[in-house]
């Protein structure tokens, strides 16, 4: 069984085109926009799942699987 895991590093070169295609489809379907890397990785003073300040980023807080544990 594979573990559900999100990686926060930059996308590998081999995945750039698929990521752009999927991203464009999401943007078109839902009217979403890309969250800039700098904004997504800004530290936030929240405890989210396995992260605690100062390691918690805005991305962790926005995309947590357990939002009820955000104080």
C-alpha positions as CSV (number, residue, x, y, z in Angstrom):
1,X,0.0,0.0,0.0
2,X,1.3,3.4,-0.9
3,X,1.4,6.2,1.6
4,X,-0.4,9.4,0.8
5,X,2.3,12.0,0.8
6,X,2.8,15.5,-0.7
7,X,6.2,16.8,-1.5
8,X,7.0,20.5,-1.3
9,X,10.1,20.5,-3.5
10,X,10.2,21.9,-7.0
11,X,8.8,19.7,-9.7
12,X,11.4,17.4,-11.5
13,X,12.1,18.4,-15.1
14,X,10.4,15.2,-16.3
15,X,7.1,16.2,-14.7
16,X,6.9,19.8,-15.7
17,X,4.8,19.3,-18.8
18,X,2.3,16.9,-17.1
19,X,2.1,19.3,-14.1
20,X,1.4,22.3,-16.5
21,X,-1.3,20.3,-18.3
22,X,-3.0,19.3,-15.1
23,X,-2.6,22.8,-13.7
24,X,-4.2,24.4,-16.8
25,X,-7.1,22.0,-16.6
26,X,-7.7,22.9,-12.9
27,X,-7.4,26.6,-13.6
28,X,-9.9,26.4,-16.5
29,X,-12.4,24.2,-14.6
30,X,-12.4,25.9,-11.3
31,X,-11.1,29.4,-12.0
32,X,-8.1,28.8,-9.7
33,X,-4.7,30.5,-10.0
34,X,-1.2,29.2,-9.2
35,X,-0.1,30.1,-5.7
36,X,3.4,31.6,-6.0
37,X,6.2,29.4,-4.5
38,X,7.3,32.2,-2.2
39,X,3.7,32.7,-0.8
40,X,3.1,29.0,-0.4
41,X,6.3,28.5,1.7
42,X,5.8,31.5,3.9
43,X,6.0,30.4,7.6
44,X,2.7,30.6,9.6
45,X,2.3,30.4,13.4
46,X,0.0,27.3,13.3
47,X,0.3,23.7,14.4
48,X,-0.8,21.6,11.4
49,X,-0.6,17.8,11.7
50,X,3.0,16.9,12.1
51,X,4.3,20.5,11.6
52,X,4.9,23.1,14.3
53,X,6.1,26.7,14.0
54,X,8.4,27.8,12.5
55,X,8.4,24.9,10.1
56,X,4.7,25.2,9.3
57,X,4.1,27.0,6.0
58,X,1.0,28.5,4.4
59,X,0.8,25.5,2.1
60,X,0.7,23.1,5.0
61,X,-2.1,25.2,6.6
62,X,-4.2,25.5,3.4
63,X,-3.9,21.8,2.4
64,X,-4.0,19.9,5.6
65,X,-6.0,16.7,5.7
66,X,-7.2,17.5,9.3
67,X,-8.2,21.1,9.4
68,X,-9.9,20.6,12.8
69,X,-6.4,20.5,14.5
70,X,-5.6,24.1,13.3
71,X,-5.9,26.3,16.4
